[in-house]
Amino acid sequence: MKKRIQLPLKDEDLVELRAGDSLLLNGPLLTGRDAAHKRLYEAAQSGKELPVAIKGETIYYVGPCPAKPGRIIGSAGPTTSSRMDFYTPTLLKLGLKGMIGKGQRSPEVIEAVTTYGAVYFAALGGAGALIANSIIKAEIVAYPDLGPEAIYRIEVRDFPVIVAIDGKGNDLYRIGRAEYSRRSERNDEC
């Protein structure tokens, strides 16, 4: 059975999470992709106030498709997280607690996750229409000129994720690769 986590994330939630845990997220989170991250980073670097408070927040790396009539949001699949790696340590330092995307993160991001007590969740790529069913509310809260890459505040119900990098720096991508190598070596011995 998957564990349900209420957003925003609490420190006690983060301590218990382990790389490989399957979770269902519930509550509010922000969205943001490359262009929004660049603007947030530039605002932080120049000492300007950010257009959204990110302390304690979780950001989902998504640029949702337009909603069809009668729908809250269009397809909302995760984008490749490494595209945000340059900006992520700064946002974590400002209090960001969680990130949702797909794919590996850089050593600098993994170090920042452990330093600032955060977590990186992986969402299933290629399942944007299915993930959209977990989004029960969506509104643009910053950078509307970016269109689908604007920052939205969304609310999710039973949003499926896997802990990819936990607060101790355990990285499911590296763990999985090492386990696969060990199994392959054992199979070669047979």
C-alpha positions in Angstrom: 0.0 0.0 0.0 1.3 3.4 -0.9 1.8 6.0 1.9 -0.2 9.2 1.6 1.6 12.5 2.3 -0.1 15.8 2.9 1.5 18.8 1.3 3.1 21.1 2.2 5.9 18.8 3.3 6.8 18.8 7.0 10.3 18.1 8.3 9.0 15.0 10.1 7.7 13.7 6.7 11.1 14.3 5.1 13.0 12.4 7.8 10.9 9.2 7.2 11.2 9.2 3.4 13.6 6.8 1.8 14.7 6.5 -1.9 12.4 4.0 -3.5 9.3 4.7 -1.4 6.0 4.9 -3.4 3.8 7.7 -2.3 0.5 9.5 -3.0 0.8 13.3 -2.6 -2.2 15.4 -1.5 -2.5 19.1 -1.2 -1.1 22.3 -2.9 2.1 22.6 -4.9 3.6 24.9 -7.4 4.6 24.2 -11.0 7.6 25.6 -12.9 9.9 24.7 -15.8 13.0 26.2 -17.3 11.9 29.7 -18.0 10.2 30.2 -14.7 13.2 28.8 -12.8 15.5 31.2 -14.7 13.3 34.1 -13.6 13.1 33.0 -10.0 16.9 32.5 -9.9 17.6 35.9 -11.4 15.2 37.6 -8.9 16.9 35.8 -6.0 20.4 36.7 -7.3 19.5 40.4 -7.6 17.9 40.5 -4.2 14.3 41.0 -5.5 11.3 39.5 -3.8 10.1 36.4 -5.6 6.6 36.5 -7.1 5.6 33.4 -5.1 6.8 32.2 -1.7 8.7 29.0 -2.1 9.7 28.4 1.5 8.3 24.9 2.4 6.9 24.4 -1.1 7.1 21.6 -3.6 7.6 22.4 -7.3 6.3 20.1 -10.0 8.4 20.4 -13.2 5.5 20.6 -15.7 4.2 22.8 -18.4 0.6 21.6 -18.6 -1.3 21.5 -21.9 -4.4 23.7 -22.2 -7.5 22.3 -20.5 -10.2 20.8 -22.7 -13.7 22.0 -22.1 -15.0 20.8 -18.7 -11.5 19.9 -17.5 -9.3 21.6 -14.9 -6.0 21.1 -16.7 -4.7 19.4 -19.8 -2.1 16.7 -20.0 0.4 17.3 -17.2 3.4 15.0 -17.5 6.8 15.7 -15.8 9.6 17.3 -17.7 13.3 16.4 -17.5 14.5 17.7 -14.1 18.2 18.2 -15.1 17.1 21.3 -17.0 16.5 22.9 -13.7 19.7 21.8 -12.0 21.6 25.0 -12.4 18.9 26.9 -10.5 17.9 24.3 -7.9 20.6 24.8 -5.2 19.6 28.5 -4.9 15.9 27.7 -4.6 16.6 24.9 -2.0 18.7 27.5 0.0 15.6 29.7 -0.1 13.5 27.0 1.5 12.1 24.8 -1.3 11.4 21.4 0.2 10.4 19.2 -2.7 10.7 18.8 -6.4 8.8 16.5 -8.8 10.1 15.6 -12.2 11.7 12.8 -14.2 15.3 11.7 -14.5 18.6 12.0 -12.7 19.9 15.1 -10.9 23.4 16.5 -10.8 25.8 15.9 -7.8 25.3 19.6 -6.9 21.6 19.2 -6.6 22.0 16.0 -4.5 24.3 17.8 -2.2 21.9 20.7 -1.9 19.0 18.3 -1.1 21.0 16.9 1.8 22.3 20.3 3.0 18.9 22.0 3.0 16.7 19.0 4.0 14.7 18.4 0.9 13.5 15.6 -1.3 13.2 14.8 -5.0 10.3 12.8 -6.3 10.1 11.1 -9.6 6.8 11.1 -11.5 6.0 8.7 -14.4 7.0 10.1 -17.7 4.6 9.5 -20.6 1.6 9.5 -18.2 0.5 13.2 -18.5 -3.1 12.5 -19.1 -3.3 10.1 -16.2 -1.5 12.5 -13.9 -3.9 15.3 -14.9 -6.6 13.3 -13.2 -4.9 13.8 -9.9 -5.0 17.6 -10.3 -8.2 19.0 -8.8 -7.5 22.7 -8.9 -5.1 24.9 -11.0 -4.5 28.7 -11.2 -1.7 30.8 -12.6 0.1 32.6 -9.8 3.2 34.1 -11.6 4.7 34.8 -15.0 1.5 34.5 -17.0 3.4 35.6 -20.1 5.1 32.2 -20.2 1.9 30.5 -21.2 2.0 26.8 -20.2 5.4 27.5 -18.5 3.9 30.0 -16.1 3.9 29.2 -12.4 0.7 27.6 -11.4 -0.6 26.7 -7.9 -2.2 23.4 -8.3 -3.9 21.1 -5.8 -3.4 17.4 -6.2 -5.2 14.3 -4.9 -3.4 11.0 -4.8 -0.7 12.2 -7.1 1.6 9.1 -7.5 5.4 9.6 -7.1 8.4 7.7 -6.0 11.1 9.1 -3.8 14.1 9.4 -6.1 16.5 11.2 -3.8 15.9 11.3 -0.1 17.2 13.8 2.5 20.3 11.6 3.1 21.3 11.8 -0.5 20.3 8.2 -1.4 19.7 8.3 -5.1 17.3 5.7 -6.5 18.8 6.1 -10.0 22.2 5.1 -8.8 20.9 2.4 -6.4 18.9 0.9 -9.2 21.8 0.9 -11.6 24.1 -0.8 -9.0 21.5 -3.4 -8.2 21.0 -4.2 -11.9 24.8 -4.5 -12.4 25.0 -6.9 -9.4 22.1 -9.1 -10.8 23.6 -9.1 -14.2 27.0 -10.2 -12.9 25.3 -13.1 -10.9 23.3 -14.1 -14.0 26.6 -14.1 -16.1 28.1 -16.5 -13.6 25.4 -19.1 -14.1 
